[in-house]
C-alpha cells in the first residue's frame, strides 16, 4: 500500500475518529473467490534473529499495535508505547508461555511505562543509502530542520492511521529479521513525514501540507528507494 496515491493519502484524513482491523470487510466478502498470496507453507516473521514470532503471535502483535495507534495517545506517544512493548517481547523465552499471550501481556505492561520523548531523526542518510544503483534523476531532498510542525488532533489521527497502514499494509514484518527493525522502520516513516512537513511549514492549509508530506514520504520509501534495502540498512 502506497500513500503516494492521492486517494490512499486522502483516506487518512476522513472524518471518522476510530479505526481498527476489520474481519470480512464489505469490499472483500468472504464468499468471493479472491486469489491471494499462498504463504501457508512459509515462515512467520521473526521475533528476534533466530526466533519465529509465529502466525498467532503475528496476529497478536498486529492487533495490539493497531489498538495502541487507534487509542487516545498522540502518534509519538503511541509509537513509544509500541517500542516499549517490543523491548519486552524480544526477551521472550519458552519458559514464559505461549507467544501470543506474552505479546498481549507485553503491550498491557508497556501502557504504564514512562514516555521518553525521542528527537526527530534526519531520514535523509537512510533514504539516500537505500536508493537502487540503477536509479537516476531523483529530485533533491530539502534541508533537514529537526522541527515538528503543529500536530492538530485531525492531523494526529491521520498520522496514526498512516503508521498502522505502513505496519499492516506493507512487507516490513517479513523483510525485517527482528521486531526492533520493524519499530525502527515505523520511526523512519514518521520522521520522513515530519521532515517533508517541516520543509513546507506555513505553506497552504494544514491538511493539504500534511497530506503532501505523507505522499512525499511514501514516494521515497516505496518508490525511489528499495524497501528491501531500507530493511537491511535498519538492521
C-alpha positions in Angstrom: 0.0 0.0 0.0 1.4 3.3 -1.1 0.1 6.7 0.1 1.8 8.4 -2.8 -1.6 7.6 -4.4 -3.7 10.7 -3.7 -6.8 8.6 -2.9 -5.0 6.5 -0.3 -3.5 9.6 1.2 -6.9 11.3 1.3 -8.5 8.4 3.1 -6.2 9.0 6.1 -7.9 12.3 6.7 -11.5 11.2 6.6 -13.8 12.4 9.4 -14.2 9.1 11.2 -12.4 9.2 14.6 -12.0 5.5 15.1 -10.1 2.8 13.1 -9.0 -0.8 13.6 -8.5 -4.1 11.9 -11.7 -5.4 10.3 -12.6 -9.0 9.6 -14.7 -9.8 6.5 -15.0 -6.2 5.3 -17.7 -5.4 2.7 -15.2 -4.7 0.0 -13.7 -8.2 0.3 -16.6 -10.6 1.0 -15.6 -14.0 2.3 -17.6 -15.8 -0.3 -15.9 -14.0 -3.2 -13.2 -16.2 -5.0 -10.3 -13.9 -4.1 -7.0 -15.3 -5.1 -4.4 -14.3 -2.6 -0.7 -15.0 -1.9 -0.3 -18.6 -0.8 2.0 -18.4 2.2 0.7 -21.2 4.4 3.9 -23.1 3.9 6.1 -20.1 4.7 7.7 -19.0 7.8 6.2 -16.3 10.1 8.1 -13.1 10.8 11.0 -13.2 13.3 10.6 -12.0 16.9 14.3 -11.6 17.1 17.1 -13.2 15.0 16.7 -16.9 15.1 13.3 -16.9 16.8 10.0 -17.1 15.0 7.1 -14.9 16.1 4.6 -17.4 14.8 1.4 -16.5 12.9 -0.7 -16.4 16.1 2.0 -14.2 17.6 1.9 -12.0 14.5 -1.8 -11.6 14.8 -1.5 -10.6 18.4 1.3 -8.1 17.6 -0.7 -6.5 14.8 -3.9 -6.3 16.8 -2.1 -4.9 19.8 -0.2 -2.4 17.8 -3.2 -1.1 15.9 -5.1 -0.9 19.2 -2.4 1.4 20.6 -2.4 3.5 17.4 -6.2 3.8 17.4 -6.3 4.9 21.1 -6.3 8.3 22.6 -2.5 8.8 22.8 -0.8 11.0 20.4 1.1 9.5 17.5 4.6 9.9 19.1 3.4 8.5 22.4 1.7 5.6 20.7 4.9 4.7 18.9 6.9 5.0 22.1 4.5 2.5 23.8 4.8 0.0 20.9 8.5 0.2 21.1 8.4 -0.4 24.9 6.2 -3.5 24.2 8.7 -4.7 21.6 11.5 -4.4 24.0 9.7 -6.9 26.3 8.5 -9.2 23.5 12.1 -9.6 22.2 13.0 -11.1 25.6 10.6 -14.0 25.3 11.7 -17.5 26.3 9.8 -20.8 26.2 9.5 -20.6 30.0 7.3 -17.6 29.6 4.5 -19.5 27.9 2.8 -19.1 24.5 4.0 -16.2 22.4 0.5 -14.6 21.6 -0.3 -14.3 25.3 3.1 -12.9 26.1 2.8 -10.3 23.3 -0.6 -9.2 24.7 0.8 -9.0 28.2 3.8 -7.0 27.0 1.5 -4.4 25.5 -0.5 -4.2 28.7 2.6 -3.6 30.7 4.0 -1.1 28.2 0.9 1.0 28.6 2.1 2.0 32.1 5.7 2.8 31.1 7.0 6.4 31.4 7.5 8.0 28.0 10.9 9.2 27.0 10.4 11.5 24.0 12.8 11.0 21.2 14.1 13.8 19.0 13.1 13.7 15.3 15.9 12.0 13.3 17.1 13.1 9.9 15.8 10.4 7.5 18.0 11.6 4.5 21.1 9.3 5.2 18.9 6.2 5.2 16.8 7.2 2.2 19.9 8.1 0.1 21.7 4.8 1.2 18.6 2.8 0.1 18.3 4.1 -3.5 19.0 1.3 -6.1 22.1 1.7 -8.1 20.2 2.0 -11.3 18.0 4.9 -10.1 18.7 8.3 -11.8 17.5 11.8 -11.9 15.8 11.8 -8.5 14.6 15.1 -7.1 16.8 16.7 -4.4 15.8 16.3 -0.8 15.1 19.5 1.2 17.2 20.6 4.1 16.6 19.0 7.5 15.4 21.3 10.2 14.6 18.9 13.0 11.4 20.6 13.8 7.9 19.2 14.0 5.0 21.4 12.8 2.0 21.7 15.0 0.0 18.5 15.0 -3.7 19.2 15.4 -6.0 16.3 16.5 -7.2 15.7 13.0 -3.6 15.5 11.8 -2.6 13.3 14.6 -5.2 10.6 13.8 -4.2 10.7 10.2 -0.6 10.1 11.2 -1.6 7.2 13.5 -3.7 5.7 10.6 -0.6 6.1 8.4 1.6 4.1 10.7 -1.0 1.4 11.1 -1.1 1.1 7.3 2.7 1.0 7.0 2.7 -1.8 9.5 -0.3 -3.8 8.2 -0.3 -2.9 4.5 3.4 -3.4 3.9 6.1 -6.1 4.0 8.3 -4.8 6.8 7.4 -7.6 9.2 8.6 -10.1 6.7 11.6 -8.1 5.4 12.9 -7.5 8.9 14.8 -10.1 10.9 13.8 -8.6 14.3 10.8 -6.7 15.7 13.3 -4.0 16.7 13.8 -3.4 12.9 10.1 -3.0 12.5 10.0 -0.3 15.1 13.0 1.4 13.5 11.1 1.4 10.2 8.0 2.9 11.7 10.1 5.7 13.2 11.7 6.4 9.8 8.2 6.6 8.3 7.1 9.1 10.8 10.3 11.1 10.8 10.1 11.2 7.0 6.6 12.7 7.2 7.8 15.2 9.8 10.8 16.0 7.5 8.7 16.8 4.5 6.0 18.6 6.5 8.6 20.9 8.2 10.2 21.7 4.8 6.9 23.4 3.8 5.7 24.7 7.2 3.4 27.6 6.9 2.6 27.0 3.2 -1.0 26.3 2.4 -3.7 24.7 4.5 -2.5 22.3 7.3 -4.4 19.2 6.0 -3.0 19.8 2.5 0.5 20.2 3.8 0.5 17.1 5.9 -1.2 15.0 3.1 1.5 16.0 0.7 4.2 15.3 3.3 2.8 11.7 3.7 2.7 11.4 -0.1 6.3 12.5 -0.4 7.4 10.1 2.4 5.9 7.1 0.6 7.2 8.3 -2.7 10.7 7.9 -1.3 10.1 5.0 1.0 8.3 2.8 -1.5 9.2 4.1 -5.0 12.5 5.9 -5.1 14.1 3.6 -2.5 14.3 -0.2 -2.4 12.1 -1.3 0.6 14.4 -4.4 0.9 17.4 -2.1 1.1 15.7 0.0 3.7 15.0 -3.0 5.9 18.6 -4.2 5.5 20.0 -0.8 6.3 17.9 -0.6 9.5 19.2 -3.9 10.9 
